[in-house]
Amino acid sequence: MSGKLILSTICFVLLLLLLYVLSWQVGASRTDAAFNQLVLVFGLSLGWAAGILIAPYSRDEQRQFSTLAKSVTAFGSGYLLGKLDQIFKRLFDHEFELNSLYGFRLLAGGSAFVLAAIITYVHRRYHDG
């Protein structure tokens, strides 16, 4: 494994560890912490899937993923974009105050998604084996 892959993996692990530790610190109860960790797992799972989709190993995988990506894109462009519009309207409403627990979950889940997508992409694209 190249030095860049090792460095990428170390950064991924450190950032994920930071999110994990923070997930225990944010919230008033063990139930809050458990739900925070569930958000991390969900974000990591989605990011892992996204990383696999954007970095196919072979032409055959690329053809299979292309069909799947079209389906996901159709779903995302319709239903999810409609929901995102409502979320952004609420977030930018001057009377809206984001609870720190929900804000953490939103940022932690998004961060976990991005981290997993990046590390999956990097390893699938640049790994020697």
TIGU-487379 format. One record per residue (C-alpha): residue in one letter; x, y, z. Coordinates in nm, 3 decimals. Example, Ala and Ser with C-alpha at 12.3 -4.5 7.8 and 13.67 -1.06 7.14 Angstrom:
2
+-----+---------+---------+---------+
: res :       X :       Y :       Z :
+-----+---------+---------+---------+
:   a :   1.230 :  -0.450 :   0.780 :
:   s :   1.367 :  -0.106 :   0.714 :
+-----+---------+---------+---------+
//
This chain:
129
+-----+---------+---------+---------+
: res :       X :       Y :       Z :
+-----+---------+---------+---------+
:   m :   0.000 :   0.000 :   0.000 :
:   s :   0.134 :   0.343 :  -0.091 :
:   g :   0.213 :   0.612 :   0.162 :
:   k :  -0.077 :   0.825 :   0.040 :
:   l :  -0.324 :   0.542 :   0.099 :
:   i :  -0.185 :   0.486 :   0.447 :
:   l :  -0.208 :   0.857 :   0.526 :
:   s :  -0.565 :   0.873 :   0.392 :
:   t :  -0.663 :   0.574 :   0.604 :
:   i :  -0.502 :   0.722 :   0.917 :
:   c :  -0.688 :   1.052 :   0.864 :
:   f :  -1.015 :   0.862 :   0.811 :
:   v :  -0.968 :   0.662 :   1.131 :
:   l :  -0.874 :   0.971 :   1.338 :
:   l :  -1.170 :   1.174 :   1.213 :
:   l :  -1.407 :   0.882 :   1.265 :
:   l :  -1.270 :   0.832 :   1.615 :
:   l :  -1.331 :   1.201 :   1.687 :
:   l :  -1.692 :   1.167 :   1.568 :
:   y :  -1.735 :   0.855 :   1.783 :
:   v :  -1.602 :   1.028 :   2.095 :
:   l :  -1.817 :   1.334 :   2.029 :
:   s :  -2.123 :   1.112 :   1.984 :
:   w :  -2.082 :   1.010 :   2.350 :
:   q :  -2.036 :   1.369 :   2.466 :
:   v :  -2.338 :   1.521 :   2.291 :
:   g :  -2.674 :   1.443 :   2.446 :
:   a :  -2.810 :   1.403 :   2.793 :
:   s :  -2.847 :   1.025 :   2.810 :
:   r :  -2.711 :   0.693 :   2.693 :
:   t :  -3.008 :   0.676 :   2.457 :
:   d :  -2.898 :   1.002 :   2.294 :
:   a :  -2.544 :   0.865 :   2.258 :
:   a :  -2.672 :   0.540 :   2.108 :
:   f :  -2.885 :   0.731 :   1.858 :
:   n :  -2.585 :   0.952 :   1.774 :
:   q :  -2.386 :   0.640 :   1.695 :
:   l :  -2.671 :   0.506 :   1.485 :
:   v :  -2.658 :   0.827 :   1.282 :
:   l :  -2.284 :   0.768 :   1.230 :
:   v :  -2.340 :   0.410 :   1.117 :
:   f :  -2.614 :   0.522 :   0.878 :
:   g :  -2.395 :   0.798 :   0.733 :
:   l :  -2.101 :   0.559 :   0.697 :
:   s :  -2.318 :   0.298 :   0.525 :
:   l :  -2.456 :   0.546 :   0.274 :
:   g :  -2.109 :   0.689 :   0.213 :
:   w :  -1.963 :   0.345 :   0.162 :
:   a :  -2.231 :   0.266 :  -0.096 :
:   a :  -2.173 :   0.601 :  -0.269 :
:   g :  -1.797 :   0.540 :  -0.278 :
:   i :  -1.850 :   0.200 :  -0.437 :
:   l :  -2.084 :   0.348 :  -0.697 :
:   i :  -1.844 :   0.623 :  -0.800 :
:   a :  -1.539 :   0.396 :  -0.821 :
:   p :  -1.625 :   0.070 :  -1.001 :
:   y :  -1.349 :  -0.191 :  -1.031 :
:   s :  -1.432 :  -0.308 :  -1.383 :
:   r :  -1.629 :  -0.221 :  -1.696 :
:   d :  -1.887 :  -0.482 :  -1.596 :
:   e :  -1.934 :  -0.316 :  -1.256 :
:   q :  -1.949 :   0.021 :  -1.429 :
:   r :  -2.238 :  -0.097 :  -1.650 :
:   q :  -2.424 :  -0.245 :  -1.353 :
:   f :  -2.368 :   0.064 :  -1.140 :
:   s :  -2.478 :   0.291 :  -1.424 :
:   t :  -2.825 :   0.138 :  -1.420 :
:   l :  -2.842 :   0.160 :  -1.042 :
:   a :  -2.712 :   0.518 :  -1.042 :
:   k :  -2.985 :   0.621 :  -1.287 :
:   s :  -3.251 :   0.479 :  -1.055 :
:   v :  -3.103 :   0.646 :  -0.749 :
:   t :  -3.070 :   0.975 :  -0.936 :
:   a :  -3.433 :   0.962 :  -1.046 :
:   f :  -3.542 :   0.902 :  -0.687 :
:   g :  -3.308 :   1.168 :  -0.551 :
:   s :  -3.403 :   1.434 :  -0.801 :
:   g :  -3.772 :   1.394 :  -0.733 :
:   y :  -3.855 :   1.299 :  -0.378 :
:   l :  -3.540 :   1.397 :  -0.193 :
:   l :  -3.495 :   1.736 :  -0.357 :
:   g :  -3.852 :   1.820 :  -0.263 :
:   k :  -3.775 :   1.736 :   0.098 :
:   l :  -3.443 :   1.927 :   0.092 :
:   d :  -3.627 :   2.238 :  -0.018 :
:   q :  -3.846 :   2.220 :   0.294 :
:   i :  -3.542 :   2.160 :   0.515 :
:   f :  -3.353 :   2.458 :   0.373 :
:   k :  -3.658 :   2.684 :   0.408 :
:   r :  -3.677 :   2.589 :   0.773 :
:   l :  -3.301 :   2.623 :   0.835 :
:   f :  -3.292 :   2.973 :   0.688 :
:   d :  -3.607 :   3.091 :   0.866 :
:   h :  -3.492 :   3.368 :   1.101 :
:   e :  -3.715 :   3.232 :   1.381 :
:   f :  -3.576 :   2.878 :   1.359 :
:   e :  -3.331 :   2.773 :   1.628 :
:   l :  -3.145 :   2.448 :   1.568 :
:   n :  -3.117 :   2.227 :   1.875 :
:   s :  -2.751 :   2.141 :   1.933 :
:   l :  -2.827 :   1.767 :   1.952 :
:   y :  -3.005 :   1.765 :   1.616 :
:   g :  -2.741 :   1.993 :   1.469 :
:   f :  -2.471 :   1.752 :   1.583 :
:   r :  -2.657 :   1.457 :   1.431 :
:   l :  -2.700 :   1.637 :   1.101 :
:   l :  -2.332 :   1.734 :   1.084 :
:   a :  -2.205 :   1.399 :   1.217 :
:   g :  -2.414 :   1.198 :   0.974 :
:   g :  -2.308 :   1.418 :   0.684 :
:   s :  -1.944 :   1.401 :   0.791 :
:   a :  -1.957 :   1.022 :   0.824 :
:   f :  -2.111 :   1.000 :   0.477 :
:   v :  -1.839 :   1.215 :   0.320 :
:   l :  -1.558 :   1.037 :   0.505 :
:   a :  -1.681 :   0.693 :   0.403 :
:   a :  -1.734 :   0.798 :   0.040 :
:   i :  -1.384 :   0.946 :   0.021 :
:   i :  -1.202 :   0.653 :   0.181 :
:   t :  -1.398 :   0.399 :  -0.025 :
:   y :  -1.327 :   0.590 :  -0.345 :
:   v :  -0.957 :   0.630 :  -0.264 :
:   h :  -0.907 :   0.264 :  -0.181 :
:   r :  -1.106 :   0.134 :  -0.479 :
:   r :  -0.937 :   0.372 :  -0.722 :
:   y :  -0.576 :   0.369 :  -0.603 :
:   h :  -0.517 :   0.041 :  -0.420 :
:   d :  -0.249 :  -0.172 :  -0.587 :
:   g :  -0.416 :  -0.508 :  -0.522 :
+-----+---------+---------+---------+
//
